[in-house]
Amino acid sequence: MSTPLEMMRAFVASYPDADILGELAIDFTDAVPFCGGLFPSGVVEISRTRDVLGNVTCLNQYNFALYAVMEKAPGEDTGATYNAEWLMGFQSWVQEQSCTGSAPVFGDDPLRELITAQNGAIYSAEDEGTAVYAVQLSVTFVKRYRS
């Protein structure tokens, strides 16, 4: 059985252009181009309901930050454009996978599952010709507990 972290790592790695992320480290990324890091921030309970039999349904959310280190020379537009297009392409791909049911299922109700990639932006840029980009990944899912 895969853990949510393993599932998200495999999902990100299945992006057709994920090769620029290298091995995709957890909680770490090198400061060299073409590597990435996945930083989990745990589960958030959004809501909880209990039926007359005592069964509980929780709406939960996993949150992750994806960091990608890419080449970007200071003041140069070509690399910045490529990097921005990669971020936008990744975010669109995540949406497509979630909408078509091709994304992994984290909860008990695949029809209510939602995976998003948003707020892709440059996080930092170095004079040495690298930049770190960040994307917020969220998985909203239902978890049911029977009493």
Buried (B, 14 or more C-beta within 10 A) or exposed (E): EEEBBEBBBEBBBEBEEBEBBBEBBBEEBBEEBBBBBBBBEEBEEEEEEEEEEEEEBBBBBBBBBBBBBBBBBEEEEEBBEBBBEBBEBBBEBBBEBBEEEEBBBBBBEEEEBEBBBEEBEBBEBEEEBBBBBBBBBBBBBBBEEEE
